[in-house]
Amino acid sequence: MTFGVALLLIGGFLLGGSYSIFKADSDTEGRTGPQVVFAVVLLLAALIASVAGVLYLVS
């Protein structure tokens, strides 16, 4: 397994975590602020890891 493939796998794992956090129900109406912030941070990390993996594989 190359480093690029590993980055793509990590990106997919982070994307799934972001989706899971965003879809989690809470006792309050809608999502709380920390839930949204954490989901966005995981989404950005997933995008960065995925793009880095693709660029590593292309170059």
MDAnalysis code that builds the backbone (N, CA, C; Angstrom):
import MDAnalysis as mda
import numpy as np

u = mda.Universe.empty(177, n_residues=59, atom_resindex=np.repeat(np.arange(59), 3), trajectory=True)
u.add_TopologyAttr("name", ["N", "CA", "C"] * 59)
u.add_TopologyAttr("resid", np.arange(1, 60))
u.add_TopologyAttr("resname", ["MET", "THR", "PHE", "GLY", "VAL", "ALA", "LEU", "LEU", "LEU", "ILE", "GLY", "GLY", "PHE", "LEU", "LEU", "GLY", "GLY", "SER", "TYR", "SER", "ILE", "PHE", "LYS", "ALA", "ASP", "SER", "ASP", "THR", "GLU", "GLY", "ARG", "THR", "GLY", "PRO", "GLN", "VAL", "VAL", "PHE", "ALA", "VAL", "VAL", "LEU", "LEU", "LEU", "ALA", "ALA", "LEU", "ILE", "ALA", "SER", "VAL", "ALA", "GLY", "VAL", "LEU", "TYR", "LEU", "VAL", "SER"])
u.atoms.positions = np.array([
    [0.850, -1.164, 0.000],
    [0.000, 0.000, 0.000],
    [0.906, 1.240, 0.000],
    [0.607, 2.156, -0.880],
    [1.418, 3.362, -0.955],
    [0.886, 4.423, 0.010],
    [1.692, 5.457, 0.172],
    [1.311, 6.542, 1.073],
    [0.060, 7.267, 0.576],
    [-0.081, 7.396, -0.740],
    [-1.259, 8.061, -1.309],
    [-2.546, 7.314, -0.998],
    [-2.498, 5.997, -1.094],
    [-3.677, 5.188, -0.780],
    [-4.013, 5.298, 0.702],
    [-2.992, 5.323, 1.539],
    [-3.223, 5.471, 2.978],
    [-3.885, 6.815, 3.280],
    [-3.452, 7.868, 2.599],
    [-4.084, 9.176, 2.800],
    [-5.542, 9.169, 2.348],
    [-5.826, 8.486, 1.255],
    [-7.213, 8.387, 0.805],
    [-8.076, 7.619, 1.806],
    [-7.526, 6.567, 2.395],
    [-8.267, 5.816, 3.406],
    [-8.529, 6.665, 4.649],
    [-7.535, 7.415, 5.065],
    [-7.713, 8.301, 6.220],
    [-8.759, 9.368, 5.914],
    [-8.715, 9.916, 4.694],
    [-9.714, 10.906, 4.294],
    [-11.120, 10.336, 4.327],
    [-11.279, 9.112, 3.863],
    [-12.595, 8.473, 3.912],
    [-13.069, 8.223, 5.329],
    [-12.149, 7.817, 6.185],
    [-12.491, 7.596, 7.592],
    [-12.947, 8.909, 8.252],
    [-12.223, 9.997, 7.982],
    [-12.592, 11.297, 8.546],
    [-13.911, 11.803, 7.981],
    [-14.163, 11.537, 6.703],
    [-15.427, 11.940, 6.096],
    [-16.593, 11.205, 6.743],
    [-16.416, 9.924, 7.010],
    [-17.448, 9.155, 7.699],
    [-17.684, 9.660, 9.117],
    [-16.621, 10.047, 9.799],
    [-16.769, 10.602, 11.143],
    [-17.503, 11.924, 11.130],
    [-17.215, 12.747, 10.135],
    [-17.904, 14.026, 10.009],
    [-19.396, 13.817, 9.759],
    [-19.718, 12.877, 8.881],
    [-21.115, 12.576, 8.589],
    [-21.827, 12.042, 9.828],
    [-21.140, 11.171, 10.557],
    [-21.728, 10.579, 11.754],
    [-22.017, 11.631, 12.821],
    [-21.094, 12.548, 13.005],
    [-21.304, 13.593, 14.001],
    [-22.427, 14.528, 13.572],
    [-22.475, 14.860, 12.289],
    [-23.506, 15.779, 11.817],
    [-24.889, 15.146, 11.897],
    [-24.989, 13.835, 11.685],
    [-26.285, 13.166, 11.724],
    [-26.713, 12.777, 13.134],
    [-25.840, 12.942, 14.132],
    [-26.173, 12.545, 15.501],
    [-27.291, 13.434, 16.047],
    [-28.250, 12.820, 16.663],
    [-29.341, 13.557, 17.277],
    [-28.925, 14.013, 18.669],
    [-29.449, 15.142, 19.067],
    [-29.183, 15.609, 20.431],
    [-30.514, 15.887, 21.115],
    [-30.457, 16.163, 22.391],
    [-31.670, 16.424, 23.151],
    [-32.271, 17.784, 22.812],
    [-31.470, 18.667, 22.241],
    [-31.948, 19.998, 21.904],
    [-32.511, 20.009, 20.494],
    [-33.166, 21.098, 20.150],
    [-33.666, 21.267, 18.787],
    [-32.494, 21.517, 17.848],
    [-32.320, 20.673, 16.864],
    [-31.228, 20.853, 15.923],
    [-29.891, 20.430, 16.507],
    [-28.836, 20.888, 15.865],
    [-27.489, 20.545, 16.315],
    [-26.900, 21.666, 17.160],
    [-26.065, 21.275, 18.092],
    [-25.424, 22.281, 18.930],
    [-24.244, 22.882, 18.178],
    [-23.761, 24.007, 18.659],
    [-22.631, 24.681, 18.041],
    [-21.380, 23.819, 17.991],
    [-20.996, 23.186, 19.108],
    [-19.802, 22.337, 19.078],
    [-19.919, 21.157, 18.112],
    [-21.120, 20.599, 17.950],
    [-21.300, 19.507, 16.989],
    [-21.007, 19.985, 15.574],
    [-21.526, 21.138, 15.222],
    [-21.327, 21.673, 13.873],
    [-19.855, 22.006, 13.655],
    [-19.223, 22.628, 14.650],
    [-17.815, 23.005, 14.515],
    [-16.949, 21.766, 14.347],
    [-17.177, 20.740, 15.147],
    [-16.368, 19.523, 15.062],
    [-16.594, 18.804, 13.733],
    [-17.842, 18.799, 13.261],
    [-18.126, 18.169, 11.970],
    [-17.430, 18.919, 10.836],
    [-17.395, 20.238, 10.903],
    [-16.730, 21.026, 9.866],
    [-15.217, 20.809, 9.914],
    [-14.649, 20.742, 11.113],
    [-13.209, 20.501, 11.245],
    [-12.850, 19.131, 10.668],
    [-13.642, 18.110, 10.968],
    [-13.385, 16.779, 10.409],
    [-13.557, 16.772, 8.897],
    [-14.540, 17.514, 8.394],
    [-14.750, 17.586, 6.957],
    [-13.555, 18.231, 6.259],
    [-13.040, 19.306, 6.821],
    [-11.863, 19.950, 6.238],
    [-10.645, 19.036, 6.276],
    [-10.462, 18.329, 7.382],
    [-9.340, 17.390, 7.477],
    [-9.486, 16.267, 6.456],
    [-10.714, 15.799, 6.240],
    [-10.948, 14.748, 5.254],
    [-10.636, 15.243, 3.849],
    [-11.036, 16.460, 3.547],
    [-10.758, 17.014, 2.220],
    [-9.264, 17.195, 1.994],
    [-8.564, 17.697, 3.001],
    [-7.120, 17.901, 2.874],
    [-6.408, 16.561, 2.683],
    [-6.776, 15.549, 3.472],
    [-6.133, 14.243, 3.356],
    [-6.431, 13.607, 2.000],
    [-7.664, 13.734, 1.529],
    [-8.025, 13.141, 0.245],
    [-7.297, 13.822, -0.914],
    [-7.256, 15.139, -0.902],
    [-6.564, 15.866, -1.968],
    [-5.079, 15.550, -1.931],
    [-4.492, 15.490, -0.745],
    [-3.075, 15.158, -0.638],
    [-2.807, 13.748, -1.166],
    [-3.705, 12.812, -0.881],
    [-3.541, 11.451, -1.392],
    [-3.623, 11.383, -2.896],
    [-4.576, 12.108, -3.477],
    [-4.699, 12.134, -4.936],
    [-3.473, 12.771, -5.557],
    [-3.013, 13.878, -5.010],
    [-1.834, 14.542, -5.547],
    [-0.591, 13.671, -5.414],
    [-0.493, 12.928, -4.324],
    [0.637, 12.020, -4.147],
    [0.613, 10.909, -5.190],
    [-0.579, 10.401, -5.480],
    [-0.687, 9.324, -6.462],
    [-0.437, 9.818, -7.890],
    [-0.832, 11.059, -8.181],
    [-0.677, 11.604, -9.525],
    [0.764, 11.955, -9.810],
    [1.451, 12.493, -8.812],
    [2.827, 12.947, -9.061],
    [3.835, 11.824, -8.997],
])
